[in-house]
Amino acid sequence: MNASKPIPPKHRLFALMLHAATMLLLIAPASRGALATTATVGPHGTYATIQAGVNQVLTHGGGDVLVEVKFCHSPLGYDYVCPYVENILIGASLEVNLRGGWNADFSSQYTDGTLSQVKGTGSNNPVMLLVAGGGTIRVSAFDIDGTGVTGYSQTLGVAANSGSQSLIVILGNRIHDHSLLTAGGNGYAGGAGIHAVANGANATITIDANEIFDNVVYGTDASPSYGGGVSIDTFNGGHASFNLNDVHGNSVSNANNGGCHGGGLWAQADTGFLQLDSNAYRGNMQFACSNGATGDAAEISAADAAEIDIRNERWTSNSVANDPGVYEVFMRAATNAAIYAGNGLVTHGTWGGLYAQSDASNAHIIISNFTIADNPVLGFRGVGSGTQLWNTILWNDGSPYQLDNGASFAYCLFASDPLFVDAANGNYRLAKGSPAINAGTNAPPGGAYPKDLDGITRPYSGDGFALTDIGAYEFHDDSIFGNGFDQQP
């Protein structure tokens, strides 16, 4: 493992190409082979249930399943979206595109956020179970709702298992109000909203632009509980990406000495590659965790030569109910593994901001251009000689940092007011005159990230200096007033 390179070029290229290809393929219909077909589902479609439409395309070589938005009429005189009540299984070595949000004649999808709604039935069953063995499965434009039908603590939203040479894409859905019990042999230790596993060579899962909220995992035995909203695991060379998602109000609990890991997200790469990019986490929490909790918002773990690339993430106002000493974000790298993180915002945790631990001399966590602020006890704790913090603002935390067992930091601002534009209202950009401007280094291990949290090119040379600013945001004096106050959070 080479700690000087944020992500090997082959992985960075793979992630960018996959993301671009995924967006194009989801907009377009499935590629048509000789046996490919289209099935329509809904009151005006050929099939009444989603599963029937899926079965049809699977028997004809794969294709598209278009799901109409179903409307019901209220006695009070208005229409509302009502659900398909079923559990859906897609097990495919073919290409299946399950696409919701269609109007009554299937000529177009709604563009105002109206989605096809699905509710599952049965104890602890996924509403959608996706198993790709050599094929491609895409799911988009669904409201996957755990309220009302399944009862309390009875289900999870989407369970996705991508095997070797397979792709699963989950894009543009709302997944919410699921509550999962981990006991009873159901095989799920976490991820009440999404439970995703990429296991095998070229096994890939992409989870993009979803809203994942108000899901909860209840640990009911002494085994750990993971990821109230989302659980992602990669094994044996698998790849996963989690981008542009809004993760809020999720929680994890375990009162049976099992421990809790990640209120909003648990993400682990055990070999393979994992990318987290441009997600927002707020209001996630852990509660009643009788044997310890890690990561109010997220716990991220790399092992066995795995690599994790984290950039442009926002973790704000996530909390723990009753276990002191918990950080909003917890990162850990084991032997031969590496985590690279840039352009992060970590604010308003209940206790601490960011914890990063490298467990061996050949494990690395390299963090650059973070803003860690307004955490009441401790901003940053680094553990292990492979843990390095660069170009980071640590401000208004109870204590700015603690470094143990050889962890280090450089070009960090913690003794002078960074002059945020409006921290009280969540705007942590730099105002004119900030001591963080042109105070960083362009050469942290592997180089600075090319753009900041706003997508501004870093370093900004319009001020006559070609030096990177400290923190998640690069100051640029192109504003109307020249003082930064016209910039919005």
C-alpha positions, 0 to 999 in steps of 0.5 A: 500500500502506497500512502502517498497516493490518495487513490490508485488511478485505476480505481479513480477512473473506475469510479468516475466511469461507473458513475457517469455510465450509471446515470446515462443508463438509468435515463435511457431504456434498457438496451434491447437484445433479441429477447428483451422486453418491456412490462408495464405495471399499474392500474393502466398497465399490463400487470397489476403487481410489480413482481408479475412485471419482473417475472415477465421480463425475466422470462423474455431475456431481461428488459424494463419494468415500468411502474405507474404511480398509483393514485387513490381517492380520498372520501374528502375529495382529493387524490393521493399516492397509494402503495403497491403492497408486496415484497419484490424479488429480483434474482437475475443474471440478465439486465432488469431495469425497475423504473417507477414514477410513470404516468397513466399512459407510460409516456413519461415519468413525473418530474415533480418528485412523485414516485411509485410507492411500495410497502412490504409485508411479513416480519423482517423481509426486505421490501425489495430483495435484489440478487445479481449473479452475473447480471445488472439490476437497476431500481429507480424512482420508488418511495419504499415506505415502511410505515403502516402495513408491516407494523413495528420493527418488521422490515427493511427497505432494500437488500442488495447482493451483487456477485462476481461480474454483476452490477446493482444500481439504486438511484433516486429513491426515497427509503424510509420508516423501516425498523429492523430487528437483528435477531431471529436468523434473518441474516441482517445485522444492519441497514434498515433502509439499505443493506448492500453487499458487493462480494466477488471480482467486479461485483459492484453496487452503486447507491446514488441520489437517494433520500434515506431517512427515519430508519432504525436498527434494533439489536436484539442480541449480543451481536453488533448492530450496524448502520441504522440507515445504510449498511454497505460491505465489499468483500473479495474484490467487490466495489461500491459507491455511495454518492449524493445521498441525503441520510437523516433521522436514522438510528441504531440501538442495542441494549443487549451488549452487542454495541452499535456502529454507525447511526446513519451509515456503516461502510466497510471495505474488506478488500476491494474499493469503496467510494463515498462522495457528496453525501449529507448526514444530519440528525442521525443517532445512536441510543441505548447502546449498552456495550459502546457506540461508534459513529453517530453519523457514520462508521467507516472501516477498511481492512485487508488491502482495501481502499476507501475514498471519501470526499465532499461529505457533510456530517452535521448535528448527529447525536448519541443519546446516552453513551458519552465519548462518541464521535460523529464520524469514526474511521478505522484502517486495519493491516494494509488498508487505506482511507483517504478523505478530503473536503469534509465538514464535521460540526455539532456532534453531541460529544466529538467530531472525528475519530481516526485510527490506523491499527498497523504501521502499514495501515493509513488514514490520510485526511486533508482539508476538513473543517471540524467545528462546534463539537462540545468535547473534542474536535479530532482524535487521531490514533496510530502512526498511519493517521495524518491530518492536513490543512484542517480547521479545528475551531470552537470544539471543547478541545481541538485535538488529541494525538496518540500512538504516533498520529500527526497533523500539519498545516492545521488552524486551531489557535486563531479564529478562522472567521467563518462567514456565518457559523451560527447558521451553518455557513463555514465558508471563509470570510475575507481576512481569514487566517486560513486563506493561503495558509495550507500546503499544496502537497499533503500526501498525494496532493491536495484535492483539486476542488473544495466542498463547493466545487471551487478549484483548489488552490484559487489563484485569483488572489495572487497566491497559488496556495491551498486554503485550510479547511473544507472551503477555498476562499475566492474573492469573486463575491459582489461585496468582497466579504463573503456574506453573499455566499449561501450555505 
